[in-house]
Amino acid sequence: MRQGRRRAGCGVGLLAILVIVGSIVVWWVSPRVDLAALRAGPLVMEWASWRRQVEVWEGEGLHRRPEHVYRPLGEISENLVVAVLVGEDIDFFGHGAVDPREVWMVLREWRNAGRLRGASTISQQVAKILFLSAERSIGRKLEEARLAFWLERRLGKRRVLEIYLNTVEFGPGLFGAEAAAQHYCGCPARALSAEQAAALAAAIPAPGRDNPDTATQKWRFRRDTVARRMQRATWLRTKLADMTARSDP
């Protein structure tokens, strides 16, 4: 009798595990966003971070619109591409949509200190910029990881990078490389020097507080750090050249 009950209990437990695993698989393979609309060309949507900035201004009684001009990747200075990569995700081409090493470090820090930091890949940042809230929670990080996986799978690394450079915020309401280059440097994104690129990339972690206009100590330190990394990242320029050659018709 007891043996039969144990077998029945094991059967129920196995069924529960299968249901949970099946639910996770269904959730993972069913992103509820239209990624097909992102495959090429300028974005036709007002993405999540854009809407958040507009809401902030409206709350302050300001009737403003963010600055943004779309530019294909080929019309953005390689200096800025390198600066952003070394500053935000230097191994972008070497890992998948999620960097397992960073995930493990984030979870360990969260368990020990109860604080959840960013450490997202560029693909994860694109998922957050386009679709997600700014809250920091395990649930949102999981959704970010799922969307990042599908962004890379459906669009590819090059397109994800292009979208990032056109939607990431460089200052309050300054979205994308072209708007940032014109505002801070008075030149188009394609003409940015290495020094200018480092200055722009240094604004990404806290664009509202640390940017070339505020010139805070944190921004200056990060600008100098990015500039040093750029000098050592000659291999990254080779990688970008190879990517461009493969994408040419």
C-alpha positions as protocol buffer text, in pm:
chain_id: "A"
residue {
  index: 1
  type: MET
  ca { x: 0 y: 0 z: 0 }
}
residue {
  index: 2
  type: ARG
  ca { x: 273 y: 245 z: 101 }
}
residue {
  index: 3
  type: GLN
  ca { x: 474 y: 153 z: -208 }
}
residue {
  index: 4
  type: GLY
  ca { x: 173 y: 226 z: -427 }
}
residue {
  index: 5
  type: ARG
  ca { x: 123 y: 563 z: -261 }
}
residue {
  index: 6
  type: ARG
  ca { x: 488 y: 647 z: -314 }
}
residue {
  index: 7
  type: ARG
  ca { x: 459 y: 558 z: -681 }
}
residue {
  index: 8
  type: ALA
  ca { x: 146 y: 770 z: -714 }
}
residue {
  index: 9
  type: GLY
  ca { x: 322 y: 1058 z: -540 }
}
residue {
  index: 10
  type: CYS
  ca { x: 620 y: 1028 z: -773 }
}
residue {
  index: 11
  type: GLY
  ca { x: 386 y: 1026 z: -1071 }
}
residue {
  index: 12
  type: VAL
  ca { x: 212 y: 1344 z: -955 }
}
residue {
  index: 13
  type: GLY
  ca { x: 548 y: 1510 z: -887 }
}
residue {
  index: 14
  type: LEU
  ca { x: 679 y: 1417 z: -1231 }
}
residue {
  index: 15
  type: LEU
  ca { x: 362 y: 1546 z: -1394 }
}
residue {
  index: 16
  type: ALA
  ca { x: 393 y: 1876 z: -1207 }
}
residue {
  index: 17
  type: ILE
  ca { x: 755 y: 1912 z: -1322 }
}
residue {
  index: 18
  type: LEU
  ca { x: 657 y: 1841 z: -1682 }
}
residue {
  index: 19
  type: VAL
  ca { x: 375 y: 2099 z: -1663 }
}
residue {
  index: 20
  type: ILE
  ca { x: 614 y: 2362 z: -1523 }
}
residue {
  index: 21
  type: VAL
  ca { x: 882 y: 2287 z: -1782 }
}
residue {
  index: 22
  type: GLY
  ca { x: 623 y: 2291 z: -2060 }
}
residue {
  index: 23
  type: SER
  ca { x: 487 y: 2625 z: -1941 }
}
residue {
  index: 24
  type: ILE
  ca { x: 837 y: 2774 z: -1937 }
}
residue {
  index: 25
  type: VAL
  ca { x: 906 y: 2648 z: -2290 }
}
residue {
  index: 26
  type: VAL
  ca { x: 576 y: 2788 z: -2421 }
}
residue {
  index: 27
  type: TRP
  ca { x: 648 y: 3123 z: -2252 }
}
residue {
  index: 28
  type: TRP
  ca { x: 1003 y: 3137 z: -2393 }
}
residue {
  index: 29
  type: VAL
  ca { x: 906 y: 3063 z: -2753 }
}
residue {
  index: 30
  type: SER
  ca { x: 608 y: 3299 z: -2760 }
}
residue {
  index: 31
  type: PRO
  ca { x: 728 y: 3660 z: -2734 }
}
residue {
  index: 32
  type: ARG
  ca { x: 424 y: 3888 z: -2747 }
}
residue {
  index: 33
  type: VAL
  ca { x: 586 y: 4155 z: -2964 }
}
residue {
  index: 34
  type: ASP
  ca { x: 606 y: 4208 z: -3339 }
}
residue {
  index: 35
  type: LEU
  ca { x: 976 y: 4174 z: -3418 }
}
residue {
  index: 36
  type: ALA
  ca { x: 916 y: 4150 z: -3793 }
}
residue {
  index: 37
  type: ALA
  ca { x: 856 y: 4525 z: -3802 }
}
residue {
  index: 38
  type: LEU
  ca { x: 1212 y: 4582 z: -3679 }
}
residue {
  index: 39
  type: ARG
  ca { x: 1397 y: 4394 z: -3952 }
}
residue {
  index: 40
  type: ALA
  ca { x: 1509 y: 4693 z: -4158 }
}
residue {
  index: 41
  type: GLY
  ca { x: 1494 y: 5068 z: -4187 }
}
residue {
  index: 42
  type: PRO
  ca { x: 1392 y: 5337 z: -3939 }
}
residue {
  index: 43
  type: LEU
  ca { x: 1174 y: 5240 z: -3646 }
}
residue {
  index: 44
  type: VAL
  ca { x: 809 y: 5333 z: -3688 }
}
residue {
  index: 45
  type: MET
  ca { x: 730 y: 5302 z: -3317 }
}
residue {
  index: 46
  type: GLU
  ca { x: 770 y: 5520 z: -3011 }
}
residue {
  index: 47
  type: TRP
  ca { x: 973 y: 5285 z: -2796 }
}
residue {
  index: 48
  type: ALA
  ca { x: 942 y: 5246 z: -2420 }
}
residue {
  index: 49
  type: SER
  ca { x: 1228 y: 5473 z: -2312 }
}
residue {
  index: 50
  type: TRP
  ca { x: 1105 y: 5741 z: -2554 }
}
residue {
  index: 51
  type: ARG
  ca { x: 758 y: 5730 z: -2395 }
}
residue {
  index: 52
  type: ARG
  ca { x: 907 y: 5748 z: -2044 }
}
residue {
  index: 53
  type: GLN
  ca { x: 1095 y: 6067 z: -2131 }
}
residue {
  index: 54
  type: VAL
  ca { x: 782 y: 6226 z: -2279 }
}
residue {
  index: 55
  type: GLU
  ca { x: 589 y: 6135 z: -1964 }
}
residue {
  index: 56
  type: VAL
  ca { x: 856 y: 6299 z: -1747 }
}
residue {
  index: 57
  type: TRP
  ca { x: 835 y: 6621 z: -1948 }
}
residue {
  index: 58
  type: GLU
  ca { x: 455 y: 6617 z: -1942 }
}
residue {
  index: 59
  type: GLY
  ca { x: 467 y: 6576 z: -1565 }
}
residue {
  index: 60
  type: GLU
  ca { x: 683 y: 6890 z: -1553 }
}
residue {
  index: 61
  type: GLY
  ca { x: 437 y: 7076 z: -1772 }
}
residue {
  index: 62
  type: LEU
  ca { x: 672 y: 7077 z: -2072 }
}
residue {
  index: 63
  type: HIS
  ca { x: 549 y: 7013 z: -2425 }
}
residue {
  index: 64
  type: ARG
  ca { x: 865 y: 6873 z: -2581 }
}
residue {
  index: 65
  type: ARG
  ca { x: 952 y: 6587 z: -2810 }
}
residue {
  index: 66
  type: PRO
  ca { x: 1276 y: 6386 z: -2794 }
}
residue {
  index: 67
  type: GLU
  ca { x: 1546 y: 6455 z: -3053 }
}
residue {
  index: 68
  type: HIS
  ca { x: 1607 y: 6163 z: -3287 }
}
residue {
  index: 69
  type: VAL
  ca { x: 1725 y: 6108 z: -3643 }
}
residue {
  index: 70
  type: TYR
  ca { x: 1769 y: 5753 z: -3769 }
}
residue {
  index: 71
  type: ARG
  ca { x: 2099 y: 5660 z: -3932 }
}
residue {
  index: 72
  type: PRO
  ca { x: 2196 y: 5323 z: -4084 }
}
residue {
  index: 73
  type: LEU
  ca { x: 2497 y: 5160 z: -3922 }
}
residue {
  index: 74
  type: GLY
  ca { x: 2714 y: 5246 z: -4223 }
}
residue {
  index: 75
  type: GLU
  ca { x: 2647 y: 5617 z: -4160 }
}
residue {
  index: 76
  type: ILE
  ca { x: 2765 y: 5606 z: -3799 }
}
residue {
  index: 77
  type: SER
  ca { x: 3133 y: 5658 z: -3725 }
}
residue {
  index: 78
  type: GLU
  ca { x: 3323 y: 5340 z: -3652 }
}
residue {
  index: 79
  type: ASN
  ca { x: 3479 y: 5535 z: -3366 }
}
residue {
  index: 80
  type: LEU
  ca { x: 3141 y: 5558 z: -3194 }
}
residue {
  index: 81
  type: VAL
  ca { x: 3059 y: 5194 z: -3262 }
}
residue {
  index: 82
  type: VAL
  ca { x: 3387 y: 5089 z: -3099 }
}
residue {
  index: 83
  type: ALA
  ca { x: 3340 y: 5332 z: -2810 }
}
residue {
  index: 84
  type: VAL
  ca { x: 2992 y: 5200 z: -2735 }
}
residue {
  index: 85
  type: LEU
  ca { x: 3103 y: 4838 z: -2758 }
}
residue {
  index: 86
  type: VAL
  ca { x: 3403 y: 4876 z: -2527 }
}
residue {
  index: 87
  type: GLY
  ca { x: 3192 y: 5076 z: -2285 }
}
residue {
  index: 88
  type: GLU
  ca { x: 2878 y: 4864 z: -2280 }
}
residue {
  index: 89
  type: ASP
  ca { x: 2944 y: 4513 z: -2413 }
}
residue {
  index: 90
  type: ILE
  ca { x: 3295 y: 4448 z: -2541 }
}
residue {
  index: 91
  type: ASP
  ca { x: 3224 y: 4079 z: -2606 }
}
residue {
  index: 92
  type: PHE
  ca { x: 2902 y: 4150 z: -2797 }
}
residue {
  index: 93
  type: PHE
  ca { x: 3010 y: 3933 z: -3091 }
}
residue {
  index: 94
  type: GLY
  ca { x: 3144 y: 3656 z: -2869 }
}
residue {
  index: 95
  type: HIS
  ca { x: 2842 y: 3565 z: -2656 }
}
residue {
  index: 96
  type: GLY
  ca { x: 2475 y: 3507 z: -2719 }
}
residue {
  index: 97
  type: ALA
  ca { x: 2191 y: 3742 z: -2635 }
}
residue {
  index: 98
  type: VAL
  ca { x: 2269 y: 3688 z: -2267 }
}
residue {
  index: 99
  type: ASP
  ca { x: 2618 y: 3662 z: -2118 }
}
residue {
  index: 100
  type: PRO
  ca { x: 2603 y: 3365 z: -1874 }
}
residue {
  index: 101
  type: ARG
  ca { x: 2902 y: 3489 z: -1676 }
}
residue {
  index: 102
  type: GLU
  ca { x: 2738 y: 3824 z: -1610 }
}
residue {
  index: 103
  type: VAL
  ca { x: 2407 y: 3658 z: -1522 }
}
residue {
  index: 104
  type: TRP
  ca { x: 2580 y: 3442 z: -1263 }
}
residue {
  index: 105
  type: MET
  ca { x: 2760 y: 3742 z: -1112 }
}
residue {
  index: 106
  type: VAL
  ca { x: 2438 y: 3946 z: -1098 }
}
residue {
  index: 107
  type: LEU
  ca { x: 2244 y: 3665 z: -929 }
}
residue {
  index: 108
  type: ARG
  ca { x: 2522 y: 3607 z: -678 }
}
residue {
  index: 109
  type: GLU
  ca { x: 2536 y: 3977 z: -590 }
}
residue {
  index: 110
  type: TRP
  ca { x: 2157 y: 3988 z: -562 }
}
residue {
  index: 111
  type: ARG
  ca { x: 2156 y: 3689 z: -328 }
}
residue {
  index: 112
  type: ASN
  ca { x: 2434 y: 3832 z: -109 }
}
residue {
  index: 113
  type: ALA
  ca { x: 2341 y: 4199 z: -105 }
}
residue {
  index: 114
  type: GLY
  ca { x: 1976 y: 4206 z: -213 }
}
residue {
  index: 115
  type: ARG
  ca { x: 2058 y: 4458 z: -487 }
}
residue {
  index: 116
  type: LEU
  ca { x: 1994 y: 4387 z: -855 }
}
residue {
  index: 117
  type: ARG
  ca { x: 2233 y: 4570 z: -1089 }
}
residue {
  index: 118
  type: GLY
  ca { x: 2219 y: 4596 z: -1467 }
}
residue {
  index: 119
  type: ALA
  ca { x: 2508 y: 4422 z: -1644 }
}
residue {
  index: 120
  type: SER
  ca { x: 2292 y: 4366 z: -1952 }
}
residue {
  index: 121
  type: THR
  ca { x: 2426 y: 4285 z: -2296 }
}
residue {
  index: 122
  type: ILE
  ca { x: 2351 y: 4525 z: -2578 }
}
residue {
  index: 123
  type: SER
  ca { x: 2074 y: 4293 z: -2697 }
}
residue {
  index: 124
  type: GLN
  ca { x: 1918 y: 4299 z: -2350 }
}
residue {
  index: 125
  type: GLN
  ca { x: 1946 y: 4678 z: -2345 }
}
residue {
  index: 126
  type: VAL
  ca { x: 1764 y: 4695 z: -2679 }
}
residue {
  index: 127
  type: ALA
  ca { x: 1485 y: 4478 z: -2537 }
}
residue {
  index: 128
  type: LYS
  ca { x: 1452 y: 4714 z: -2241 }
}
residue {
  index: 129
  type: ILE
  ca { x: 1475 y: 5032 z: -2452 }
}
residue {
  index: 130
  type: LEU
  ca { x: 1206 y: 4916 z: -2694 }
}
residue {
  index: 131
  type: PHE
  ca { x: 958 y: 4724 z: -2483 }
}
residue {
  index: 132
  type: LEU
  ca { x: 1011 y: 4717 z: -2107 }
}
residue {
  index: 133
  type: SER
  ca { x: 976 y: 4926 z: -1793 }
}
residue {
  index: 134
  type: ALA
  ca { x: 1270 y: 5067 z: -1600 }
}
residue {
  index: 135
  type: GLU
  ca { x: 1202 y: 4862 z: -1286 }
}
residue {
  index: 136
  type: ARG
  ca { x: 1468 y: 4627 z: -1151 }
}
residue {
  index: 137
  type: SER
  ca { x: 1323 y: 4286 z: -1074 }
}
residue {
  index: 138
  type: ILE
  ca { x: 1393 y: 3924 z: -1153 }
}
residue {
  index: 139
  type: GLY
  ca { x: 1074 y: 3902 z: -1357 }
}
residue {
  index: 140
  type: ARG
  ca { x: 1171 y: 4194 z: -1577 }
}
residue {
  index: 141
  type: LYS
  ca { x: 1524 y: 4058 z: -1621 }
}
residue {
  index: 142
  type: LEU
  ca { x: 1380 y: 3726 z: -1738 }
}
residue {
  index: 143
  type: GLU
  ca { x: 1154 y: 3903 z: -1987 }
}
residue {
  index: 144
  type: GLU
  ca { x: 1453 y: 4107 z: -2102 }
}
residue {
  index: 145
  type: ALA
  ca { x: 1655 y: 3789 z: -2159 }
}
residue {
  index: 146
  type: ARG
  ca { x: 1373 y: 3625 z: -2357 }
}
residue {
  index: 147
  type: LEU
  ca { x: 1324 y: 3926 z: -2583 }
}
residue {
  index: 148
  type: ALA
  ca { x: 1700 y: 3963 z: -2632 }
}
residue {
  index: 149
  type: PHE
  ca { x: 1720 y: 3601 z: -2746 }
}
residue {
  index: 150
  type: TRP
  ca { x: 1448 y: 3654 z: -3005 }
}
residue {
  index: 151
  type: LEU
  ca { x: 1588 y: 3988 z: -3119 }
}
residue {
  index: 152
  type: GLU
  ca { x: 1918 y: 3825 z: -3207 }
}
residue {
  index: 153
  type: ARG
  ca { x: 1751 y: 3519 z: -3357 }
}
residue {
  index: 154
  type: ARG
  ca { x: 1512 y: 3717 z: -3578 }
}
residue {
  index: 155
  type: LEU
  ca { x: 1725 y: 4021 z: -3660 }
}
residue {
  index: 156
  type: GLY
  ca { x: 2091 y: 3922 z: -3617 }
}
residue {
  index: 157
  type: LYS
  ca { x: 2372 y: 4094 z: -3432 }
}
residue {
  index: 158
  type: ARG
  ca { x: 2432 y: 4367 z: -3689 }
}
residue {
  index: 159
  type: ARG
  ca { x: 2071 y: 4487 z: -3694 }
}
residue {
  index: 160
  type: VAL
  ca { x: 2047 y: 4473 z: -3314 }
}
residue {
  index: 161
  type: LEU
  ca { x: 2358 y: 4691 z: -3291 }
}
residue {
  index: 162
  type: GLU
  ca { x: 2214 y: 4934 z: -3547 }
}
residue {
  index: 163
  type: ILE
  ca { x: 1889 y: 4963 z: -3351 }
}
residue {
  index: 164
  type: TYR
  ca { x: 2082 y: 5019 z: -3029 }
}
residue {
  index: 165
  type: LEU
  ca { x: 2289 y: 5303 z: -3173 }
}
residue {
  index: 166
  type: ASN
  ca { x: 1969 y: 5467 z: -3298 }
}
residue {
  index: 167
  type: THR
  ca { x: 1763 y: 5434 z: -2980 }
}
residue {
  index: 168
  type: VAL
  ca { x: 2001 y: 5449 z: -2683 }
}
residue {
  index: 169
  type: GLU
  ca { x: 1980 y: 5772 z: -2484 }
}
residue {
  index: 170
  type: PHE
  ca { x: 2287 y: 6000 z: -2472 }
}
residue {
  index: 171
  type: GLY
  ca { x: 2126 y: 6280 z: -2275 }
}
residue {
  index: 172
  type: PRO
  ca { x: 1779 y: 6397 z: -2166 }
}
residue {
  index: 173
  type: GLY
  ca { x: 1566 y: 6334 z: -2474 }
}
residue {
  index: 174
  type: LEU
  ca { x: 1867 y: 6275 z: -2701 }
}
residue {
  index: 175
  type: PHE
  ca { x: 1805 y: 5938 z: -2863 }
}
residue {
  index: 176
  type: GLY
  ca { x: 2049 y: 5785 z: -3105 }
}
residue {
  index: 177
  type: ALA
  ca { x: 2392 y: 5864 z: -3243 }
}
residue {
  index: 178
  type: GLU
  ca { x: 2288 y: 6136 z: -3487 }
}
residue {
  index: 179
  type: ALA
  ca { x: 2099 y: 6349 z: -3235 }
}
residue {
  index: 180
  type: ALA
  ca { x: 2382 y: 6314 z: -2984 }
}
residue {
  index: 181
  type: ALA
  ca { x: 2652 y: 6401 z: -3236 }
}
residue {
  index: 182
  type: GLN
  ca { x: 2467 y: 6711 z: -3356 }
}
residue {
  index: 183
  type: HIS
  ca { x: 2383 y: 6829 z: -3005 }
}
residue {
  index: 184
  type: TYR
  ca { x: 2718 y: 6774 z: -2833 }
}
residue {
  index: 185
  type: CYS
  ca { x: 2967 y: 6797 z: -3119 }
}
residue {
  index: 186
  type: GLY
  ca { x: 2795 y: 6995 z: -3393 }
}
residue {
  index: 187
  type: CYS
  ca { x: 2870 y: 6731 z: -3656 }
}
residue {
  index: 188
  type: PRO
  ca { x: 2698 y: 6430 z: -3812 }
}
residue {
  index: 189
  type: ALA
  ca { x: 2739 y: 6088 z: -3651 }
}
residue {
  index: 190
  type: ARG
  ca { x: 2953 y: 5968 z: -3941 }
}
residue {
  index: 191
  type: ALA
  ca { x: 3218 y: 6235 z: -3867 }
}
residue {
  index: 192
  type: LEU
  ca { x: 3278 y: 6170 z: -3496 }
}
residue {
  index: 193
  type: SER
  ca { x: 3642 y: 6149 z: -3391 }
}
residue {
  index: 194
  type: ALA
  ca { x: 3769 y: 5895 z: -3140 }
}
residue {
  index: 195
  type: GLU
  ca { x: 3772 y: 6158 z: -2864 }
}
residue {
  index: 196
  type: GLN
  ca { x: 3418 y: 6271 z: -2942 }
}
residue {
  index: 197
  type: ALA
  ca { x: 3298 y: 5910 z: -2959 }
}
residue {
  index: 198
  type: ALA
  ca { x: 3443 y: 5833 z: -2616 }
}
residue {
  index: 199
  type: ALA
  ca { x: 3268 y: 6141 z: -2476 }
}
residue {
  index: 200
  type: LEU
  ca { x: 2931 y: 6030 z: -2614 }
}
residue {
  index: 201
  type: ALA
  ca { x: 2966 y: 5666 z: -2508 }
}
residue {
  index: 202
  type: ALA
  ca { x: 3049 y: 5779 z: -2154 }
}
residue {
  index: 203
  type: ALA
  ca { x: 2700 y: 5929 z: -2123 }
}
residue {
  index: 204
  type: ILE
  ca { x: 2508 y: 5603 z: -2180 }
}
residue {
  index: 205
  type: PRO
  ca { x: 2501 y: 5463 z: -1823 }
}
residue {
  index: 206
  type: ALA
  ca { x: 2341 y: 5778 z: -1675 }
}
residue {
  index: 207
  type: PRO
  ca { x: 2249 y: 6012 z: -1963 }
}
residue {
  index: 208
  type: GLY
  ca { x: 2036 y: 6245 z: -1758 }
}
residue {
  index: 209
  type: ARG
  ca { x: 2306 y: 6309 z: -1499 }
}
residue {
  index: 210
  type: ASP
  ca { x: 2648 y: 6235 z: -1651 }
}
residue {
  index: 211
  type: ASN
  ca { x: 2694 y: 6365 z: -2004 }
}
residue {
  index: 212
  type: PRO
  ca { x: 2912 y: 6611 z: -2198 }
}
residue {
  index: 213
  type: ASP
  ca { x: 2688 y: 6903 z: -2096 }
}
residue {
  index: 214
  type: THR
  ca { x: 2709 y: 6833 z: -1722 }
}
residue {
  index: 215
  type: ALA
  ca { x: 3073 y: 6712 z: -1746 }
}
residue {
  index: 216
  type: THR
  ca { x: 3054 y: 6548 z: -1405 }
}
residue {
  index: 217
  type: GLN
  ca { x: 3349 y: 6370 z: -1248 }
}
residue {
  index: 218
  type: LYS
  ca { x: 3187 y: 6031 z: -1318 }
}
residue {
  index: 219
  type: TRP
  ca { x: 3140 y: 6121 z: -1682 }
}
residue {
  index: 220
  type: ARG
  ca { x: 3502 y: 6239 z: -1718 }
}
residue {
  index: 221
  type: PHE
  ca { x: 3635 y: 5923 z: -1554 }
}
residue {
  index: 222
  type: ARG
  ca { x: 3424 y: 5702 z: -1778 }
}
residue {
  index: 223
  type: ARG
  ca { x: 3518 y: 5903 z: -2090 }
}
residue {
  index: 224
  type: ASP
  ca { x: 3888 y: 5850 z: -2017 }
}
residue {
  index: 225
  type: THR
  ca { x: 3830 y: 5480 z: -1944 }
}
residue {
  index: 226
  type: VAL
  ca { x: 3646 y: 5430 z: -2273 }
}
residue {
  index: 227
  type: ALA
  ca { x: 3921 y: 5616 z: -2462 }
}
residue {
  index: 228
  type: ARG
  ca { x: 4191 y: 5388 z: -2316 }
}
residue {
  index: 229
  type: ARG
  ca { x: 3992 y: 5077 z: -2402 }
}
residue {
  index: 230
  type: MET
  ca { x: 3940 y: 5201 z: -2758 }
}
residue {
  index: 231
  type: GLN
  ca { x: 4315 y: 5230 z: -2808 }
}
residue {
  index: 232
  type: ARG
  ca { x: 4360 y: 4864 z: -2713 }
}
residue {
  index: 233
  type: ALA
  ca { x: 4062 y: 4733 z: -2910 }
}
residue {
  index: 234
  type: THR
  ca { x: 4219 y: 4715 z: -3256 }
}
residue {
  index: 235
  type: TRP
  ca { x: 4083 y: 4361 z: -3287 }
}
residue {
  index: 236
  type: LEU
  ca { x: 3732 y: 4502 z: -3255 }
}
residue {
  index: 237
  type: ARG
  ca { x: 3779 y: 4724 z: -3559 }
}
residue {
  index: 238
  type: THR
  ca { x: 3883 y: 4415 z: -3755 }
}
residue {
  index: 239
  type: LYS
  ca { x: 3569 y: 4237 z: -3634 }
}
residue {
  index: 240
  type: LEU
  ca { x: 3352 y: 4527 z: -3747 }
}
residue {
  index: 241
  type: ALA
  ca { x: 3521 y: 4535 z: -4087 }
}
residue {
  index: 242
  type: ASP
  ca { x: 3455 y: 4162 z: -4131 }
}
residue {
  index: 243
  type: MET
  ca { x: 3091 y: 4210 z: -4032 }
}
residue {
  index: 244
  type: THR
  ca { x: 3051 y: 4491 z: -4283 }
}
residue {
  index: 245
  type: ALA
  ca { x: 3210 y: 4286 z: -4559 }
}
residue {
  index: 246
  type: ARG
  ca { x: 2973 y: 3995 z: -4493 }
}
residue {
  index: 247
  type: SER
  ca { x: 2669 y: 4224 z: -4499 }
}
residue {
  index: 248
  type: ASP
  ca { x: 2760 y: 4392 z: -4830 }
}
residue {
  index: 249
  type: PRO
  ca { x: 2572 y: 4256 z: -5133 }
}
